[in-house]
Amino acid sequence: MSIDAEPIANEPIAALAGEAFAKAVTTLARGRMLTPFGVARSDDGVDQPQQFVVSEAGRIDVAESVEAALQWLEDEAPNADVCLIILDGYFSSEDGRIDAVVGRALSLKRQLMVEIALPYESAEDEIETVDVDADAFDAVFRSAFAKHAPA
């Protein structure tokens, strides 16, 4: 028995993840703290960004901020084509703990959840310093994504 069905393209998930990871990398390259953030993209390509900063006594509570991001993802997923959250985290390997930008993309429409990790070296772990022109970095990504932005 054969079922003739068109596969649902997952390019919108990849596009949103690429844009969000570019923002995360830019934030880290500028030496800023990456607080959890999310983006919900509707079927017509409209983004609804969300920042998750839970603070107490002037200090950011990272664990609570992450919990708020996960709750938002669960609540927003039924209303969006694609939802994505980005966190500054880590994963464990045989070599130990590796710092990484971590993302979770969810599309109920496509019945798909993807988790992505982009490893990076924190400044305190680097032996040599690397100068990053953050404005030039931003310009490259703005130019690249402007070509794919909905009219």
Rosetta blueprint (number, residue, H / E / L):
1 M L
2 S L
3 I L
4 D L
5 A L
6 E L
7 P L
8 I L
9 A L
10 N L
11 E H
12 P H
13 I H
14 A H
15 A H
16 L H
17 A H
18 G H
19 E H
20 A H
21 F H
22 A H
23 K H
24 A H
25 V H
26 T H
27 T H
28 L H
29 A H
30 R L
31 G L
32 R L
33 M L
34 L L
35 T L
36 P L
37 F E
38 G E
39 V E
40 A E
41 R E
42 S L
43 D L
44 D L
45 G L
46 V L
47 D E
48 Q E
49 P E
50 Q E
51 Q E
52 F L
53 V L
54 V L
55 S E
56 E E
57 A L
58 G L
59 R E
60 I E
61 D L
62 V H
63 A H
64 E H
65 S H
66 V H
67 E H
68 A H
69 A H
70 L H
71 Q H
72 W H
73 L H
74 E H
75 D H
76 E H
77 A H
78 P H
79 N H
80 A L
81 D L
82 V E
83 C E
84 L E
85 I E
86 I E
87 L E
88 D E
89 G E
90 Y E
91 F E
92 S E
93 S E
94 E L
95 D L
96 G E
97 R E
98 I E
99 D E
100 A E
101 V E
102 V E
103 G E
104 R E
105 A E
106 L E
107 S E
108 L L
109 K L
110 R L
111 Q L
112 L E
113 M E
114 V E
115 E E
116 I E
117 A E
118 L E
119 P E
120 Y L
121 E L
122 S L
123 A H
124 E H
125 D H
126 E L
127 I L
128 E L
129 T L
130 V L
131 D L
132 V L
133 D L
134 A H
135 D H
136 A H
137 F H
138 D H
139 A H
140 V H
141 F H
142 R H
143 S H
144 A H
145 F H
146 A H
147 K L
148 H L
149 A L
150 P L
151 A L
